Amino acid sequence: MKTSTKNKICRVFIVVGLLIGLIYALFPVIWMISCAFKSNTEVFTVPQRIIPRKITFEAFTSVFTDATKLRYFLNSYFIAAVTTVITLFVAILTSYALSRYEFKLRKPLNTIIIITQSVPPMTLLIPYFGLVVVLGLFDSYMALILTYLVFTLPYAVIMITGYLNTLPKDLDEAVAIDGGSTWCTLWKVLIPISIPGLVSTSIYTFLQCWNEYLFALCLTKSGEMRTVPIGIQLLMGQITYSWNEMMAMSILGSIPIIILFIFAQNYFIAGLSAGAIKS
């Protein structure tokens, strides 16, 4: 009985702890949604209320009717999508070589890739800024895409290499016996099997590009090239803050990512766990 009572007490504490953690994690999201449906005047009203006194869509209307704000979303989608596609293509080829071939520079190359992941991006801001200016790429899509590739490629290579290492090399030999080329082995056999790993890598890459703030701020200057994180920050004026518009843009910026994760979460989880298993 004592043991049973102790177990029940432990379960109660665990449930209470989880509920507290859940409330702590969800409260900022709930507050963001609440502010988005308030007028900016009500946002500053004291005492604050989670449920708006009057629900209004003026913040969302302001975003959808402003061509500049819509351009922020277009820029973020384009840069993140292009970076993800290039990252995936280059990472697949690199990972295949690292996973399937033995060559002298294989281990040093692996070490370099891992080292690049340990360098804080902030320390590279000034060198990249100077390089982008010298190359004449400042305030362009190419400046951000090339910069983001430097940070997304190493992780993508590590992830996909780990996933390919779980696939038996007997598959390659079977295709070779049937007269298939190396290209055929990669794209018609290994890639279809590796969909979970590729999807998880794509989601991570897209999120990293979508949420990036520092380089997007320093490598662009015109409203036509700004991304969503910068657009949200620009709503913070010297005198007043458009909190309801900031929250509305935050919600609109989060919805595509949430939808993407909901539909691809099985692949995402499978891809993250597969790279940790060695066959």
N, C-alpha and C positions, 0 to 999 in steps of 0.2 A: 504493500500500500504506500509506503514511504517513497519507494522508487517511482511508482505511478504518479504520485502527487508532485514529485520533483519534476518529472517529465512534463506534466501539464503546466506547471509554473514556468518552466523553460520555454514551452511553446507560446504561452501568453506573452512573455517578454519578447520573444522573437517576432511575434505578430505585431505587437505594439511598436517595436523598433522599426519594422518594415513599413508600417503605416506612417510613422513620423518621417522616415526617409522619403516615402512617396509624396507626402504633403510638401516636404521641403523642396523636392525636385519639381513638382508640378506647380507650385505657387507662382514662380516667375512667369510660367507659360500662361496661367490663368489671368494673371495681372496684365500681361501683354495683350491678350484677347479683350479684356475688359476695357483697357485704355483705347484700343483701336475703335471701339464702338461708342466712344464718348466724344463730345466736343472738346476742343483744346481748353476751353474755359473750365469745363467740369473736371478735367484732369487735375487742375490746380486747386479745385475746391476742397476745403477742409470742413468737416472730416471726410476722409476718403471712403468710397464705397466700391466694393468689388462689382456689384450689379449696378450698371449705369442708371441714373435717374431717368434719362431719356436716351434710348438707343438711336444712334444716328450713323449714317454711312458716309458722312462728309469726308472723312479721311480717305476712304477707298475711292470715292468719286474724284477727289483731288489727285490721287495717284493715276487713275485710269484716264483722266482728261489732260494730263500733263505729258506732252511728248518727250520731254527731257527725262522724266522719271521712268517712262516706259523704255527709253533708250538704255537706261541703266540695266534693266532686266535683259534686254536683247544682247548687250555687251557681255554680261555674265554668262548667259547661255552659250553664246558663240565661243567665247574664250575657253570656257570649261569643256565644251563638247569637242572642240578641235584639239585641245591639249590631251583629253582623254583618248581620242582616237589615235593620235600620234604616239602617245605613251604606250598604249596597248600594242600597237604594231611593232614598234622598236623593241619593247620588252619581250614580246613573244619570240622574236628572232634571237635576241641576246640570251634569253633563258634556255632556249632550245640548244644553243651551242654550249652553254655552261652545264647543262644537264646531260647531254648525250655525247659530247666529245671530250677527249683528253688532249690538252695541248699545254705548252710550257707556261703560258701566261694565265692559265685558268685560275690558279689560286691567288696570284697577285691581283688579278682583276676582281675576283670576289672580295678580297680585302679592301680594295679601293672603293668598291660599291658600298660596302658596309661603313667605311670611314666617312663617306660623303653624307650618310644618314645621321652621323653624330655631330656634324657641324651646324651650329645654330644659324638659321637663315638670316637673322638680323646682322650678323657679322659680315655678311656678303653684300649688304645693301649698297654701300658706297662703291665697291668695285663694279657691281652690276650697273649701277647708275652711270658711272663713267664710261663703261663699255657700250651701253645703250646709246649714250649721247654721241660718242665717237663714231658709231656705226650709223648714226642718223635714224635710229629707230624710236627715239623718244616720242611719247604720246601716240603710240600705234598698237594695233593688235599684236603684231609680231613681237614687240618688246615684252609683253606679258606672257605670250605663249612660250617663247624661248626660255624666259626666266622660270616659268612654272615647270617646264620640262626637266629642268635641272633638279628640282625637288621631288617630282613625281616619279621619274624614271628609276632611281635606285630602289625605292620601295616596291615598285611594280616588278622589277627584275627579281628581287628577293622573293616576293610572293609567288610569282609564276614558276621560278626555278624550283622552289620548294614543292609546288604542286606537281610539276613534271617529274620530280624525283620519286614521287609515289607511284608513278606509272611504270610497269615493267618494260624493260628493253626488248622483251620478247615480241612486243607489238611491232617495233621497228624491224626486227629480223623477219617477222612474218610478211610484212609488206615488201621487204627487199626480195624475199624468195619468190613472191608473186610478180616481181618485176617492177614494183613501184619505186619511184624516186624518193629522195630525201624530202623534197617539197611536198610530194603526195603524202608521205608519212606524217609530216607536220600538220598540214591543213585539212586532210581528209580523215585522219585517224586520231591524232593526239588532241587537236583543238576541240573537236566535238566532245571528247571525253572530259576536257578541262574547262567546260563552261562554268561550273561553280567557282573555280579559282579566278577565271577571267572576269566574271560578273562582280565578285567581291573586290577585285583590284580596280575595276572600272568605277564602282561606286565610291571607293575611297579616293581615287584620283579626282573624280568630279567634285566631291565634297571639298577636297583640299583647295581646288581652284575656285570654287564658288564662294568659299568663306574667306579667302585670302584678302587681307586688308593693306598690310604695310607696303608691299611692292606695287600694288594697284594705286596707292596714294602717291608714291614717289616717282613712278614711271609714266604717269599720265597727268595732264593738266586741264584738258578741255572737257566740257560737259558731254561731248559726243563720245568720249572714250572712258568715262567713269563707269564703275561697276556698282552693283547693289550695295555692298558694305560702305563704299564711299558715299553713295547717294543718301544712305541713312544718316551718315555722319554730317553731311552738308545741311541737314534739316536742323542742326543745332546752331542757331544764330547767336550773335553777340548780345542781343537783348531778350529775345524769346526763343523757346524751344517748341517745335511742332511735335509734341509727344505723340499725339494721336496718329499723325501721318507716319512717324517713325515706327510705331507699333504696327500700323497697317502694312507698311512695306516689309517689316520683319515677318509678318504672317504670310504675305504673298511670296516672300523669298523662301519661306520654310515649307510651304505646301508641296512644291514639286519634289523636294528632297524626301519628304515624308512619304509621298505616293511612290516614289522610286524605291524606297527602302521596304515599304509594305509588300510590294509585288515581287521584290527580289530578295527578301530576307532569308528564304531557305537557301538560295544560292550563296548569299553572303556568309551565312553561318557555316555552311559546308566548305566554302572556299577558305575561310579563316582557319578552320580546324584541320583541313586536309594537309596543309603545308607543314603541320607540326608532327605528322605521322610519317615514319620512315619504314618503307616496306623492305 
